[in-house]
Amino acid sequence: MEVNTKMTPSQKFEGALKVNSSHYLDAAIANSWSKIAPFWPLKNLIAVNPISGFEDMSFEVALTQASAYFQQKKLPEQMLCINRESIKWLQAFFDQGQSTIPMPMRHEGLLKSVLLLIRFDNHFNKKNMQKLHWLQKLPHKPEIIIAEALLYLGIPHQEQEQFLTLMLTTLPGWAAHVQYRTNWADADDAVHPYPVTQREYLALRMVLTCLIWPEAKQLLIWHYAALKNSDVKAVCKKISNSETDYQKQLMKKLASANVSNDKVRPTAQLVFCI
């Protein structure tokens, strides 16, 4: 990774943010997270619609989109490597006492703590001085990191929201947990001693992507191919048939039920959600 010697690292990164327009980047980040449904921890028994971020689409289109995002059987090998490194740090950061040696500096938050520690991970960086220098010069502001990473990876302006979305949907479980922690957490998790934000999570994913797969722009091509090949007609037909069968059985039961002639107005009508 080349470092521009004509400006300081902070100026270089801030310049990246200006090029991307902070307003546009804010919208791209927010929209990328809109595709992620929250995932509650095991202590809560809460069912969630896994495609809750696709309500503005018709059912078939929503299933097609969700299939391309979440149900691909095979990710690019480089993306799998990025996911493995992500999981390594995420499970250490979110550890709840299971590990023998807890991750240090977690009170600094997800992004800062990982950036402080990852430079000592010889297995990951293999003492590559270029990578180490780049890591040391990274700012700790997630939006600036995201902007710089998008420029470094050569992601076109109009594709940046899509690319950020793929950073989330290619590791959906952890993204869903961060969605829970940042927007839906209960009283205990809302004041967790180890803070995390959506921008920090995205920034961490982008840092790992820059270090592992500089050609990650190809992920966009992979996604559009997956979208083109996504066929949910059989699934939609099966769902429609199941709904029709249920309706027919219900109508038969209603038709054979004894209708009461009691005209007394009930005290209340209650509707419950399961």
Phi, psi and chi 1 to 4 in degrees:
 res  aa     phi    psi   chi1   chi2   chi3   chi4
   1 MET       -  126.2  -62.9  178.7 -177.9      -
   2 GLU   -83.8  139.6  -64.1 -177.6    0.4      -
   3 VAL  -108.6  127.6  178.5      -      -      -
   4 ASN   -73.4  112.4 -171.3  -22.9      -      -
   5 THR   -78.7   -8.0   57.1      -      -      -
   6 LYS   -86.3   -4.6  -65.1 -177.8  179.8  179.9
   7 MET  -146.3  157.1   60.4  176.7   71.4      -
   8 THR   -70.9  159.3   65.7      -      -      -
   9 PRO   -56.6  -40.4  -27.4   35.6      -      -
  10 SER   -65.5  -38.5   60.4      -      -      -
  11 GLN   -65.8  -38.7  -71.0  173.9  -32.5      -
  12 LYS   -61.3  -46.3  179.6  176.3 -175.8  -71.0
  13 PHE   -70.4  -41.1  -71.3  117.7      -      -
  14 GLU   -63.9  -33.6  -71.7  172.3    5.0      -
  15 GLY   -63.1  -37.8      -      -      -      -
  16 ALA   -61.3  -40.1      -      -      -      -
  17 LEU   -66.9  -37.1 -174.5   58.4      -      -
  18 LYS   -65.6  -42.0  -70.7  177.6 -178.6  177.8
  19 VAL   -60.1  -40.1  170.7      -      -      -
  20 ASN   -79.9  -14.7  -79.5  -83.6      -      -
  21 SER    68.8  111.9  168.1      -      -      -
  22 SER   -60.3  -34.7   59.8      -      -      -
  23 HIS   -65.4  -45.2  178.5   73.6      -      -
  24 TYR   -65.8  -40.9  176.8   84.8      -      -
  25 LEU   -64.7  -40.2 -171.8   61.8      -      -
  26 ASP   -56.7  -45.5  -72.3  -15.9      -      -
  27 ALA   -66.1  -41.1      -      -      -      -
  28 ALA   -63.4  -41.5      -      -      -      -
  29 ILE   -65.1  -47.0  -67.5  172.3      -      -
  30 ALA   -61.6  -43.4      -      -      -      -
  31 ASN   -68.4  -33.1  -69.7  -22.0      -      -
  32 SER   -64.3  -38.0   68.7      -      -      -
  33 TRP   -74.5  -17.7  -80.9   98.4      -      -
  34 SER   -66.9  -17.1   69.4      -      -      -
  35 LYS   -85.5   -6.0  -61.8  -70.0 -168.8  -63.1
  36 ILE  -104.5  118.2  -57.2  -62.3      -      -
  37 ALA   -80.3  143.2      -      -      -      -
  38 PRO   -69.6  151.0   26.4  -35.2      -      -
  39 PHE  -123.8  112.6 -175.5   81.9      -      -
  40 TRP   -74.7  150.3  -90.5 -102.3      -      -
  41 PRO   -68.9  169.6   23.4  -32.6      -      -
  42 LEU   -63.9  -21.1  -67.6  177.0      -      -
  43 LYS   -69.3  -15.9   64.9 -179.3 -179.8  178.7
  44 ASN  -112.2  138.4  -55.5  106.1      -      -
  45 LEU  -106.8   86.7 -175.8   60.6      -      -
  46 ILE  -130.8  121.3  -62.0  179.3      -      -
  47 ALA   -85.5  140.6      -      -      -      -
  48 VAL  -131.0  138.2  178.7      -      -      -
  49 ASN   -67.0  114.6  176.2    9.5      -      -
  50 PRO   -66.9  -17.5   24.8  -34.1      -      -
  51 ILE  -115.9   40.5   55.9  172.9      -      -
  52 SER   -66.6  -17.7   59.8      -      -      -
  53 GLY   -87.4   10.1      -      -      -      -
  54 PHE  -121.1   23.1  -59.2   81.4      -      -
  55 GLU   -64.2  -21.8  -64.4   97.8  -27.3      -
  56 ASP   -80.5    0.6   58.5  -29.4      -      -
  57 MET  -108.9  161.2  -55.5  174.8 -174.4      -
  58 SER   -65.6  160.0   67.7      -      -      -
  59 PHE   -59.6  -44.8 -170.2   64.4      -      -
  60 GLU   -66.6  -41.0 -174.9  169.9  -13.4      -
  61 VAL   -65.6  -40.2  171.8      -      -      -
  62 ALA   -62.5  -42.9      -      -      -      -
  63 LEU   -65.0  -38.4  -76.9 -178.6      -      -
  64 THR   -62.5  -47.2  -59.6      -      -      -
  65 GLN   -62.7  -46.4  -69.4  -81.7  -17.5      -
  66 ALA   -63.3  -37.3      -      -      -      -
  67 SER   -61.8  -42.8  175.0      -      -      -
  68 ALA   -68.3  -33.7      -      -      -      -
  69 TYR   -80.8  -43.5  -81.2  120.4      -      -
  70 PHE  -114.8  -14.6  -57.6  115.2      -      -
  71 GLN  -119.9   27.8  -67.8 -172.0  -50.0      -
  72 GLN   -79.2  128.4  -64.4  -52.6  -56.1      -
  73 LYS   -72.2  -22.9  -64.5 -179.6  179.5  179.7
  74 LYS  -139.7  119.8 -170.6  174.5 -178.3 -179.7
  75 LEU   -90.5  159.0  -69.5  173.4      -      -
  76 PRO   -56.0  143.9  -25.4   34.4      -      -
  77 GLU   -56.9  -39.5 -176.1   60.1   37.1      -
  78 GLN   -64.7  -34.6  -61.1   92.3  -29.6      -
  79 MET   -69.1  -35.3 -160.5   66.3 -127.9      -
  80 LEU   -63.0  -37.8  -69.1  174.3      -      -
  81 CYS   -65.9  -42.9 -177.1      -      -      -
  82 ILE   -61.2  -40.9  -66.1  166.5      -      -
  83 ASN   -64.1  -41.3  -76.6   -8.6      -      -
  84 ARG   -61.9  -43.3  -76.0 -167.5  -69.0  -90.5
  85 GLU   -67.4  -37.5  -70.0  -61.8  -37.4      -
  86 SER   -62.0  -48.5  -61.8      -      -      -
  87 ILE   -61.9  -37.8  -68.1  168.5      -      -
  88 LYS   -57.5  -45.5  179.0  175.7   71.3  178.3
  89 TRP   -79.5  -35.8  -70.9  103.6      -      -
  90 LEU   -66.8  -41.9  -69.7  167.6      -      -
  91 GLN   -69.4  -29.2   65.1 -176.3    8.0      -
  92 ALA   -71.7  -41.4      -      -      -      -
  93 PHE   -69.5  -42.4 -179.9   83.1      -      -
  94 PHE   -89.5    7.2  -72.1  107.5      -      -
  95 ASP   -54.6  139.3  169.1   61.0      -      -
  96 GLN  -115.9   38.1  -64.1 -178.7  -24.2      -
  97 GLY   104.1    1.3      -      -      -      -
  98 GLN   -78.4  -28.9  -63.8   94.8  -26.8      -
  99 SER   -76.2  150.4   61.3      -      -      -
 100 THR   -70.7  -43.8  -57.0      -      -      -
 101 ILE  -117.3  110.6  -57.7  175.6      -      -
 102 PRO   -70.1  151.1   25.2  -33.6      -      -
 103 MET   -66.3  127.9  176.0  180.0  171.4      -
 104 PRO   -75.0  160.4   27.7  -33.9      -      -
 105 MET    64.6   19.9  -65.9 -175.8  -75.1      -
 106 ARG   -64.6  -24.1  -76.4 -169.6  -72.4  171.9
 107 HIS   -63.9  -16.1   62.7  -80.9      -      -
 108 GLU   -77.4   -9.6  -62.8  -77.7   -0.2      -
 109 GLY   100.4  164.7      -      -      -      -
 110 LEU   -59.0  -55.4  173.3   65.2      -      -
 111 LEU   -65.9  -51.2 -179.3   62.9      -      -
 112 LYS   -64.3  -42.1 -172.9  174.6 -179.2  179.9
 113 SER   -65.1  -41.9   60.8      -      -      -
 114 VAL   -68.2  -42.5  174.3      -      -      -
 115 LEU   -63.2  -32.2  -70.1 -178.6      -      -
 116 LEU   -72.5  -28.8  -72.3  170.6      -      -
 117 LEU   -99.1  -29.0  -65.8  171.3      -      -
 118 ILE   -65.5  -24.4 -164.1  172.4      -      -
 119 ARG   -67.3  -17.8   66.0 -169.0   69.3  172.4
 120 PHE   -94.2    2.3  -57.8  107.0      -      -
 121 ASP   -86.8   88.9 -175.1   -4.4      -      -
 122 ASN   -65.5  -29.9  -68.1  -25.4      -      -
 123 HIS   -63.4  -35.0  171.6   73.9      -      -
 124 PHE   -82.3  -52.5  171.9   65.6      -      -
 125 ASN   -94.2  -10.3   56.6   53.7      -      -
 126 LYS    49.9   35.3  -64.2 -179.8  175.1   59.7
 127 LYS    56.8   30.5  -63.6 -175.9  179.1 -179.3
 128 ASN   -71.5  110.3 -176.0  -51.9      -      -
 129 MET   -64.0  -31.6  -63.8  -51.7  -62.1      -
 130 GLN   -65.7  -45.1 -160.9  172.3   30.9      -
 131 LYS   -64.3  -43.7  -73.9 -175.7  178.6 -179.6
 132 LEU   -62.6  -41.3  -71.2  171.9      -      -
 133 HIS   -63.3  -43.1 -179.1   75.0      -      -
 134 TRP   -62.9  -42.9 -171.7   75.3      -      -
 135 LEU   -63.5  -41.9  -77.8  168.7      -      -
 136 GLN   -65.7  -28.9  -70.3  170.8   -3.5      -
 137 LYS   -91.0   -4.4  -61.3  -57.4 -179.5 -178.3
 138 LEU   -65.8  135.8  -81.4  176.6      -      -
 139 PRO   -73.1  168.5   28.5  -34.4      -      -
 140 HIS  -101.0    9.2  -70.9  164.8      -      -
 141 LYS   -88.2  115.7  -69.1 -176.8  178.2  179.9
 142 PRO   -62.0  -37.9   19.1  -31.2      -      -
 143 GLU   -66.2  -33.2   59.3  -85.4    8.6      -
 144 ILE   -71.0  -40.1  -61.2  178.2      -      -
 145 ILE   -61.6  -45.0  -69.3  177.2      -      -
 146 ILE   -60.4  -45.1  -66.2  170.4      -      -
 147 ALA   -62.6  -44.4      -      -      -      -
 148 GLU   -63.8  -41.9  160.3   63.4   14.9      -
 149 ALA   -65.2  -39.6      -      -      -      -
 150 LEU   -62.2  -39.2  -72.4  168.3      -      -
 151 LEU   -69.1  -44.2  -76.7 -179.9      -      -
 152 TYR   -60.9  -39.8  172.5   77.7      -      -
 153 LEU   -79.4   -8.7  -64.5  171.8      -      -
 154 GLY    72.5   34.1      -      -      -      -
 155 ILE   -80.4  119.6  -50.7  -59.1      -      -
 156 PRO   -57.9  150.6  -21.7   33.1      -      -
 157 HIS   -52.4  -45.1 -165.7   71.6      -      -
 158 GLN   -74.4  -10.1   68.3  -85.1   14.1      -
 159 GLU  -106.3    0.3  -62.6  -81.5   14.3      -
 160 GLN   -67.8  -41.2  -70.0  179.2   -1.5      -
 161 GLU   -61.2  -42.3  179.9 -176.7  -41.5      -
 162 GLN   -62.6  -42.5  179.7   65.7   79.1      -
 163 PHE   -66.0  -42.5 -170.8   83.1      -      -
 164 LEU   -63.0  -37.5  -67.1  177.5      -      -
 165 THR   -61.1  -41.5  -59.2      -      -      -
 166 LEU   -67.5  -29.0  -68.7  171.5      -      -
 167 MET   -62.0  -26.3  -72.0  -71.0   98.2      -
 168 LEU   -91.1  -46.1  -58.3  176.5      -      -
 169 THR   -75.8  -16.3   59.3      -      -      -
 170 THR   -82.2   -6.6   48.8      -      -      -
 171 LEU  -141.7   64.5 -166.7   59.8      -      -
 172 PRO   -66.7  -32.0   25.1  -34.5      -      -
 173 GLY   -62.5  -48.3      -      -      -      -
 174 TRP   -69.4  -37.5  -80.5  110.0      -      -
 175 ALA   -61.7  -39.8      -      -      -      -
 176 ALA   -65.5  -35.7      -      -      -      -
 177 HIS   -68.3  -41.1 -179.2   65.7      -      -
 178 VAL   -64.9  -37.4  172.6      -      -      -
 179 GLN   -58.7  -42.9 -179.6   75.5  -72.4      -
 180 TYR   -62.1  -49.8  158.8   77.6      -      -
 181 ARG   -62.7  -32.2  -82.0  -77.8  -58.4  -88.5
 182 THR   -94.2  -19.4   54.3      -      -      -
 183 ASN  -129.8  -20.6  -81.7  -34.0      -      -
 184 TRP  -129.0    6.3  -60.2   83.8      -      -
 185 ALA   -62.8  148.3      -      -      -      -
 186 ASP   -76.4 -177.7   59.6   20.0      -      -
 187 ALA   -59.4  -38.8      -      -      -      -
 188 ASP   -68.5  -47.7  -68.4  -25.8      -      -
 189 ASP   -72.6  -25.3  -74.5  -24.6      -      -
 190 ALA   -65.7  -27.4      -      -      -      -
 191 VAL  -113.8   37.9  -68.8      -      -      -
 192 HIS   -61.5  138.2 -156.2  -76.4      -      -
 193 PRO   -67.8  -15.9   23.4  -33.4      -      -
 194 TYR  -113.3   93.4  -50.9  132.3      -      -
 195 PRO   -75.3  152.1   27.5  -34.6      -      -
 196 VAL  -145.8  147.0   61.5      -      -      -
 197 THR  -127.3  161.9   68.9      -      -      -
 198 GLN   -62.5  -39.1  -66.6 -178.6  -11.9      -
 199 ARG   -67.7  -36.7  -67.1 -174.2  176.5 -153.3
 200 GLU   -64.3  -42.9  -74.5 -177.0  -22.0      -
 201 TYR   -61.6  -46.7  178.3   82.0      -      -
 202 LEU   -62.3  -42.2 -100.1 -179.8      -      -
 203 ALA   -62.1  -41.0      -      -      -      -
 204 LEU   -62.6  -43.4  175.3   59.4      -      -
 205 ARG   -61.9  -38.5  -69.2  -78.7  -77.8  166.3
 206 MET   -69.6  -38.6  -66.5  -65.6  -74.8      -
 207 VAL   -61.3  -48.5  167.0      -      -      -
 208 LEU   -62.2  -37.3  -66.5  174.0      -      -
 209 THR   -65.1  -43.8  -60.0      -      -      -
 210 CYS   -61.4  -38.9  -72.8      -      -      -
 211 LEU   -76.1  -32.6  -68.0  171.2      -      -
 212 ILE   -97.6  -38.4  -64.9  172.4      -      -
 213 TRP  -136.9   78.8 -167.6   15.4      -      -
 214 PRO   -59.8  -20.7  -22.8   34.3      -      -
 215 GLU   -96.4   27.0  -62.0   80.7   21.2      -
 216 ALA   -64.5   -6.7      -      -      -      -
 217 LYS   -56.4  -25.2 -176.4  178.9  177.8 -179.9
 218 GLN   -64.6  -18.5  -63.0  171.3   11.6      -
 219 LEU   -61.5  -32.4 -172.5   63.3      -      -
 220 LEU   -64.1  -42.7  -68.3  164.4      -      -
 221 ILE   -62.5  -43.8  -59.7  173.2      -      -
 222 TRP   -58.7  -43.9  168.7   85.3      -      -
 223 HIS   -65.9  -43.9  172.2   70.4      -      -
 224 TYR   -66.4  -32.4  -68.8  133.3      -      -
 225 ALA   -67.3  -40.6      -      -      -      -
 226 ALA   -63.9  -39.3      -      -      -      -
 227 LEU   -66.0  -40.8 -173.9   60.6      -      -
 228 LYS   -64.7  -36.1 -177.6  179.5  179.4 -179.5
 229 ASN   -91.4    0.2  -64.1  -34.9      -      -
 230 SER   -76.4  118.1 -179.1      -      -      -
 231 ASP  -122.8  111.0 -174.4    3.6      -      -
 232 VAL  -114.6   14.5  -63.0      -      -      -
 233 LYS   -60.6  -42.6  -68.8 -179.5  179.8  178.2
 234 ALA   -64.0  -40.3      -      -      -      -
 235 VAL   -65.0  -44.8  174.6      -      -      -
 236 CYS   -62.0  -39.9  -71.5      -      -      -
 237 LYS   -65.0  -41.6 -175.0  176.9 -179.6  179.5
 238 LYS   -63.6  -42.7 -177.8  178.0  179.3  179.9
 239 ILE   -64.8  -44.0  -67.0  173.0      -      -
 240 SER   -62.3  -43.0  178.4      -      -      -
 241 ASN   -63.7  -40.2  -69.6  -19.6      -      -
 242 SER   -64.1  -41.1  -63.3      -      -      -
 243 GLU   -64.2  -41.9  -69.8  -74.8  -15.2      -
 244 THR   -64.2  -43.6  -59.3      -      -      -
 245 ASP   -61.3  -41.8  -70.3  -18.2      -      -
 246 TYR   -64.3  -43.9  174.0   79.8      -      -
 247 GLN   -60.8  -42.1  -69.0  173.3   12.4      -
 248 LYS   -63.1  -44.9  -71.4  179.0  178.8  178.7
 249 GLN   -63.6  -39.9  -65.8  176.7   24.2      -
 250 LEU   -65.8  -42.6  178.7   60.7      -      -
 251 MET   -63.1  -37.7  -65.9  -56.2  -66.8      -
 252 LYS   -62.9  -43.4  -72.9 -179.8 -179.7  179.2
 253 LYS   -64.2  -40.6  -69.4 -179.7  179.9  179.7
 254 LEU   -67.4  -38.3  -68.2  175.5      -      -
 255 ALA   -67.7  -31.8      -      -      -      -
 256 SER   -92.1   -2.9   61.1      -      -      -
 257 ALA   -75.5  147.1      -      -      -      -
 258 ASN   -78.6  121.0  -65.5  -36.7      -      -
 259 VAL   -88.0  124.8  179.6      -      -      -
 260 SER   -76.5  141.0  173.8      -      -      -
 261 ASN   -90.7    4.4  -67.4  -38.0      -      -
 262 ASP   -66.6  121.8 -170.3   -4.5      -      -
 263 LYS   -96.0    7.5  -59.0  -63.3 -176.9 -178.8
 264 VAL   -69.2  130.7  177.3      -      -      -
 265 ARG   -72.1  125.6 -176.6 -179.6  179.6   86.9
 266 PRO   -64.0  154.5   24.0  -34.0      -      -
 267 THR   -68.2  -37.7  -57.8      -      -      -
 268 ALA  -157.8  156.2      -      -      -      -
 269 GLN  -121.6  123.3 -178.0  178.8   18.0      -
 270 LEU  -113.7  136.4  -54.6  178.6      -      -
 271 VAL  -122.0  127.3  178.5      -      -      -
 272 PHE  -116.5  144.5  -65.3   90.1      -      -
 273 CYS  -103.3  130.5  172.1      -      -      -
 274 ILE   -89.7      -   60.8  171.8      -      -
